[in-house]
Amino acid sequence: MMNILFVSLGCDKNLVDSEVMLGMLSKKGYGFTDDETEADIIVVNTCCFIGDAKEESINTILEMAEYKKEGRCKALVVTGCLAQRYKQEIIDEIPEVDAVLGTTTYDSIVEAIEQALGGEHWLKCEDIDRLVLTDAKRILTTGGHYAHLKIAEGCNKHCTYCIIPKLRGAYRSFPMERLVEEAKELAEQGVKELILVAQETTLYGVDLYGEKSLHKLLKELCKVKGIRWIRIQYCYPEEIYDELIQTIKEEPKVCHYLDLPIQHASDRILKRMGRRTSQQDLRDIVAKLREEIPDICLRTTLISGFPGETEEDHEELLDFVDEMEFDRLGVFAYSPEEDTPAASMPEQVADEVKEDRRDEIMELQQEISFEKADDMIGKSLWCMVEGKVADEYAYVARTYKDAPGIDGYIFIQTMEELMSGDFVKVKVTGAEEYDLIGEIDDEFTK
């Protein structure tokens, strides 16, 4: 049996593609390893959303190419966004790479590997508006108790800083019945939390059903036995609509958590970014969400140092962050990407200034986060257990406010024996920076 080393980089949407490929390869009898020296085949699923991601992808390919030169590796395959964008350059400049698959051809992974093992180079990057539909059962890499459900592919927004529409194509939704079937399969494997992802989840269904249908999808997913939490990521604020808010409010399985990538708060910069909101629009949607769902947890992302951003724009953003008090917030220093309008805009901001502004926003958000963590002391809430802390009578868990991998944790001090994926009622007893400390409440598990 041949062993495959799979390296998945970038976002959770890319991770879903990796899990689909793993499922296809497993069905064909391939084995898997996490040891580079034991791999007969290496697959690198790449990202190139920002400069750092592109650099990580290139460095990983080069590192894996060394095992092709020196080790037992017989085939090196590159997939994903970097492969889509620089397909010919990869083939021309890294001769150790045997096959390149784009963002809509990863379902050809078995054929690509077979061709590569036969000594043939393989390059397949088809129409980026193709929707990949396979019957392969994913192999989960997230531990088994939560999984991402990719509900759509591509994006129609064309923000001036973003390359994604050129790599992932136009917005296209996966059929609802397929998503519900996939959710059932995941639940049968022990998944208790579904995390809905797409370049933009809020527009789900517009292409298939002629209207926004995320609320309908949520209601169908809530019927799936075994699923306890459903979390929604990547909601563009201007696309949030009343039926969606009401569904989040009324369906007990849907977490009171929304990820709203707003990027900035200065109207001038928002316009230059090609965003479709104003600061007042953002204020209105945040106010509406908090009025309708008082305990909602709001996460957002921002870009510092966008071309043309002045000190006044930055101060306006700081004031907005201070006033809005988002529960979770991340900041990226602007990264100019080839073939995007923003990369050729005048008034590019110096790297040092971008980074200083990013750090200033994060320092402010840190204060907000610490205060919010302190406010949780004394409250009780259901948590999902992630695992045990080594050599301690304590477990790592997440509240509904915490998406895996990006938000914080709650550490439960208990002598009880818990398992990953258990839900327990926890009373918060302390707070340390971004994380909470708690103990089992009167009710034990549910």
C-alpha positions in Angstrom: 0.0 0.0 0.0 1.3 3.4 -0.9 1.3 6.1 1.8 0.3 9.7 1.1 1.3 12.8 3.1 -1.3 15.5 2.8 -0.5 19.1 3.7 -3.5 21.4 3.8 -2.8 25.2 4.0 -5.0 28.2 4.2 -8.7 28.6 5.1 -11.3 26.1 6.4 -12.9 26.1 2.9 -9.7 24.7 1.6 -9.6 22.2 4.4 -13.0 20.8 3.2 -11.5 20.3 -0.3 -8.6 18.5 1.3 -11.0 16.2 3.3 -12.9 15.4 0.1 -9.6 14.4 -1.6 -8.6 12.3 1.3 -11.9 10.5 1.1 -11.4 9.8 -2.6 -7.9 8.5 -2.1 -8.9 6.3 0.9 -11.6 4.7 -1.3 -8.9 3.8 -3.8 -6.9 2.0 -1.1 -4.2 4.6 -0.4 -2.8 4.9 3.1 -1.8 8.1 4.9 1.2 9.2 6.9 2.2 12.4 8.7 5.9 11.5 8.3 7.5 13.1 5.2 10.2 10.4 5.1 7.6 7.6 4.9 5.5 9.2 2.1 5.4 7.7 -1.3 3.2 10.6 -2.5 3.0 14.1 -1.2 0.0 16.5 -1.9 0.2 20.2 -0.9 -3.2 22.0 -1.0 -2.2 25.6 -1.2 -3.4 29.1 -0.4 -2.5 32.5 -1.8 -5.1 34.9 -0.4 -2.5 37.2 1.1 1.3 37.6 0.8 2.1 35.6 3.9 -0.1 32.7 2.7 1.5 32.7 -0.7 5.0 32.6 0.9 4.0 29.7 3.2 2.6 27.8 0.2 5.7 28.3 -1.9 8.0 27.4 0.9 6.0 24.2 1.7 6.2 23.1 -1.9 10.0 23.7 -2.0 10.4 21.8 1.3 8.4 18.8 0.0 10.3 18.9 -3.3 13.4 18.0 -1.3 11.8 14.8 -0.2 11.1 14.0 -3.8 14.8 14.5 -4.6 16.2 12.6 -1.7 13.6 10.4 -0.1 11.2 7.6 -1.1 8.6 10.1 -2.5 7.7 9.2 -6.1 5.1 11.9 -6.8 4.5 15.5 -5.7 1.1 17.0 -6.4 0.1 20.7 -5.9 -3.5 21.7 -5.6 -5.6 24.7 -4.5 -5.5 28.5 -5.0 -1.7 28.9 -5.6 -1.9 26.1 -8.1 -4.9 27.8 -9.9 -3.1 31.1 -10.0 0.5 30.1 -10.9 -0.1 26.7 -12.6 2.4 27.1 -15.4 5.1 28.8 -13.2 4.9 25.9 -10.7 5.5 23.3 -13.5 8.2 25.4 -15.1 10.2 26.4 -12.0 9.8 23.4 -9.7 10.6 20.3 -11.8 9.9 18.0 -8.8 6.2 18.8 -9.1 4.5 16.1 -11.1 0.9 17.3 -11.1 -1.0 20.6 -10.6 -4.8 20.7 -9.9 -6.8 23.9 -9.7 -9.6 25.0 -7.4 -12.3 23.2 -9.5 -10.4 20.1 -10.5 -9.4 18.6 -7.1 -11.9 15.8 -7.8 -9.3 14.5 -10.3 -6.8 13.8 -7.6 -6.8 10.0 -8.0 -6.2 10.3 -11.8 -3.5 12.9 -11.3 -1.6 10.7 -8.8 -1.9 7.6 -11.1 -0.6 9.6 -14.1 2.3 11.1 -12.0 3.3 7.6 -10.7 3.3 6.5 -14.4 5.9 9.2 -15.1 3.6 11.7 -16.8 3.2 15.4 -15.8 -0.4 16.4 -15.2 -1.8 19.9 -15.4 -5.6 20.4 -15.0 -7.0 23.8 -14.1 -10.4 24.0 -15.8 -13.2 26.6 -15.8 -13.2 28.2 -12.4 -17.0 28.4 -12.5 -17.3 24.6 -12.4 -19.0 23.3 -9.2 -17.3 20.1 -7.8 -19.9 17.5 -6.9 -18.6 14.2 -5.7 -20.0 11.3 -3.8 -16.8 10.8 -1.8 -17.2 10.6 2.0 -14.8 13.1 3.5 -12.2 12.0 6.0 -12.4 14.5 8.8 -9.2 16.1 10.1 -10.9 18.2 12.8 -11.1 15.5 15.5 -14.5 14.2 14.7 -16.8 16.2 16.9 -17.1 19.2 14.7 -16.8 19.7 10.9 -17.0 22.5 8.4 -19.8 22.3 5.8 -19.0 24.3 2.7 -22.3 25.6 1.4 -21.1 27.6 -1.6 -18.1 28.3 -3.8 -16.8 31.5 -5.4 -17.7 35.1 -4.9 -19.4 37.9 -6.9 -18.3 40.9 -4.7 -15.0 41.8 -6.4 -13.6 43.8 -3.5 -10.6 45.8 -4.8 -8.0 44.0 -2.6 -9.2 40.4 -3.2 -8.1 37.8 -5.8 -10.6 35.1 -4.8 -13.2 35.7 -7.6 -10.4 35.1 -10.1 -9.3 31.9 -8.4 -12.6 30.5 -7.2 -15.1 31.8 -9.8 -18.5 33.3 -9.5 -20.8 32.6 -6.5 -22.5 29.2 -6.8 -24.4 27.3 -4.1 -24.3 23.6 -3.4 -27.8 22.1 -3.6 -29.7 22.0 -0.3 -30.5 18.3 -0.5 -26.8 17.5 -0.9 -25.8 19.6 2.1 -28.5 18.0 4.3 -27.3 14.5 3.2 -23.7 15.5 3.9 -24.8 16.8 7.4 -26.5 13.5 8.1 -23.4 11.5 7.1 -21.2 13.8 9.3 -23.6 13.3 12.2 -23.4 9.5 11.8 -19.6 9.9 12.1 -20.1 11.6 15.5 -20.0 15.3 14.4 -22.0 17.4 16.8 -21.2 20.9 15.6 -21.5 22.1 11.9 -19.6 25.2 10.9 -21.1 26.7 7.8 -18.5 28.2 5.5 -18.3 29.8 2.0 -16.6 32.9 0.6 -20.0 34.4 1.7 -22.6 32.4 3.4 -25.4 35.1 3.5 -26.1 34.8 -0.3 -26.6 31.1 -0.1 -29.3 29.9 -2.6 -29.6 33.1 -4.7 -28.3 31.3 -7.8 -30.2 28.1 -7.3 -33.5 29.3 -5.8 -33.8 32.9 -6.9 -33.6 34.2 -3.3 -31.5 34.2 -0.2 -32.1 30.8 1.4 -29.7 30.4 4.2 -32.5 30.5 6.7 -34.2 27.6 4.9 -31.0 25.6 4.9 -30.5 26.3 8.6 -34.0 25.0 9.4 -33.3 21.8 7.4 -30.0 21.3 9.1 -31.6 21.7 12.5 -33.6 18.6 11.8 -30.5 16.4 11.5 -30.3 14.1 14.6 -27.0 14.3 16.5 -26.2 17.9 15.5 -26.2 20.1 18.6 -24.6 23.4 17.3 -24.7 25.1 14.0 -22.3 28.0 13.6 -22.3 30.5 10.7 -19.1 32.1 9.3 -18.4 34.8 6.7 -21.7 36.8 6.7 -21.3 40.0 4.7 -23.1 42.6 6.7 -25.1 44.1 3.8 -26.6 40.8 3.0 -28.0 39.9 6.4 -31.8 39.8 6.2 -34.7 39.5 8.6 -35.6 35.9 8.0 -32.0 34.9 8.8 -32.0 36.9 12.0 -35.3 35.3 13.1 -34.0 31.8 12.3 -30.9 32.4 14.4 -33.0 33.8 17.2 -35.6 31.0 17.1 -33.7 27.8 16.3 -32.1 26.5 19.4 -29.3 24.6 17.5 -28.1 27.7 15.7 -25.4 29.4 17.8 -25.9 33.0 18.7 -22.6 33.8 16.9 -22.0 35.6 13.6 -18.8 36.4 11.8 -19.1 39.7 9.9 -16.0 40.7 7.9 -16.5 44.5 7.8 -12.8 45.4 6.9 -13.0 49.1 7.8 -15.3 51.9 9.2 -14.2 54.9 7.2 -16.7 55.6 4.4 -13.9 56.8 2.1 -11.8 53.7 2.6 -14.8 51.3 2.4 -15.6 52.9 -1.0 -12.0 52.4 -2.2 -12.2 48.8 -1.1 -15.2 48.3 -3.2 -17.3 47.4 -0.1 -21.0 47.8 -0.2 -21.6 49.2 3.2 -21.2 52.6 4.9 -20.3 53.1 8.5 -23.9 53.9 9.2 -25.0 50.6 7.6 -22.6 48.8 9.8 -23.9 50.6 12.9 -27.5 49.7 11.9 -26.9 46.0 11.3 -24.9 45.6 14.6 -27.6 47.4 16.5 -30.3 45.3 14.9 -28.6 42.0 15.7 -28.0 43.0 19.3 -31.5 44.2 19.7 -33.0 41.0 18.3 -30.5 38.6 19.8 -29.1 40.3 23.0 -26.5 37.5 23.7 -25.2 37.3 20.2 -21.4 37.1 19.8 -20.1 39.2 16.9 -16.7 38.5 15.3 -15.2 40.7 12.6 -12.0 41.2 10.6 -10.3 44.5 9.6 -7.6 45.6 7.2 -5.1 48.2 8.4 -3.1 50.4 6.0 -5.2 50.1 2.9 -4.0 52.3 0.1 -4.9 55.9 0.8 -5.7 55.3 4.5 -4.8 58.5 6.4 -4.2 58.9 10.1 -7.7 60.4 10.3 -9.2 57.3 8.7 -7.3 55.1 11.1 -8.5 57.2 14.1 -12.0 56.9 12.8 -11.6 53.1 12.7 -10.2 53.1 16.2 -13.2 55.1 17.5 -15.6 52.7 15.8 -13.9 49.6 17.3 -14.0 51.3 20.7 -17.7 52.1 20.4 -18.9 48.8 18.8 -17.1 46.6 21.3 -17.0 43.5 19.1 -16.7 40.3 21.0 -14.0 38.9 18.7 -11.8 40.9 16.2 -8.8 40.2 14.0 -6.7 42.7 12.0 -4.6 42.1 8.8 -2.0 44.6 7.6 -3.0 45.2 4.0 -1.1 43.0 1.5 -1.0 44.1 -2.2 -2.0 41.2 -4.4 -1.1 41.0 -8.1 -4.0 41.5 -10.5 -6.2 43.4 -8.0 -7.1 47.1 -8.4 -5.9 48.0 -5.0 -2.3 46.8 -5.8 -1.9 49.6 -8.4 -3.7 52.3 -6.4 -1.7 55.4 -5.5 -0.9 56.3 -1.9 0.3 52.9 -0.8 1.0 52.9 2.9 4.4 52.0 4.3 4.7 48.5 5.8 5.8 49.9 9.2 2.8 52.2 9.3 0.4 49.4 8.4 1.8 47.2 11.1 1.8 50.0 13.7 -1.9 50.7 13.0 -2.7 47.0 13.1 -1.0 46.7 16.5 -2.8 49.8 17.8 -6.2 48.3 16.9 -5.3 45.0 18.5 -4.2 46.6 21.7 -7.6 48.4 21.9 -9.4 45.2 21.2 -7.4 43.4 23.8 -8.8 45.7 26.4 -12.3 45.2 25.1 -11.9 41.4 25.1 -10.5 41.3 28.7 -13.5 43.3 29.9 -15.9 41.0 28.1 -14.2 38.0 29.6 -14.5 39.4 33.1 -18.2 40.1 32.5 -18.7 36.3 31.9 -17.6 35.4 35.5 -20.6 34.0 37.4 -22.5 33.0 34.2 -23.3 29.4 33.3 -23.4 28.1 29.7 -23.2 24.9 27.7 -19.7 24.1 26.4 -18.3 21.5 24.0 -15.3 19.6 25.4 -12.2 19.6 23.1 -9.8 17.5 25.1 -8.0 17.0 28.4 -5.1 19.1 29.7 -2.1 16.8 30.1 -1.3 15.8 33.7 -4.1 18.0 35.2 -7.6 17.5 36.3 -8.8 19.9 33.7 -10.3 20.0 30.2 -10.3 22.4 27.3 -13.7 23.3 26.0 -15.4 26.0 23.8 -18.5 28.1 24.5 -21.0 29.0 21.7 -18.9 32.2 21.5 -15.8 30.4 20.3 -15.2 29.0 16.9 -12.5 26.3 16.8 -9.0 27.5 15.8 -9.7 31.2 15.8 -11.4 32.1 19.2 -10.6 31.4 22.8 -11.2 28.4 25.1 -12.7 27.7 28.5 -10.7 25.5 30.9 -12.9 23.3 33.0 -11.5 22.2 36.4 -13.1 18.9 37.3 -12.4 15.4 38.6 -15.1 14.0 36.4 -14.1 12.0 33.3 -15.1 13.8 30.1 -14.7 13.0 26.4 -14.1 15.2 23.4 -17.4 16.2 22.0 -19.3 16.0 25.3 -21.5 18.9 26.2 -21.4 20.1 29.8 -22.9 23.0 31.7 -20.1 25.1 33.0 -20.1 28.0 35.5 -17.5 30.6 34.7 -15.3 31.2 37.7 -12.4 33.2 36.3 -10.9 34.9 33.2 -7.4 35.1 31.9 -6.8 37.3 28.9 -8.8 35.7 26.0 -9.7 32.5 27.8 -12.1 31.6 30.6 -11.9 29.2 33.6 -14.9 27.3 34.9 -16.3 24.4 36.8 -19.1 21.9 36.2 -22.4 23.4 37.0 -25.2 21.6 38.8 -26.3 19.8 35.7 -23.6 17.6 34.4 -24.1 16.6 30.8 -26.9 16.9 28.3 
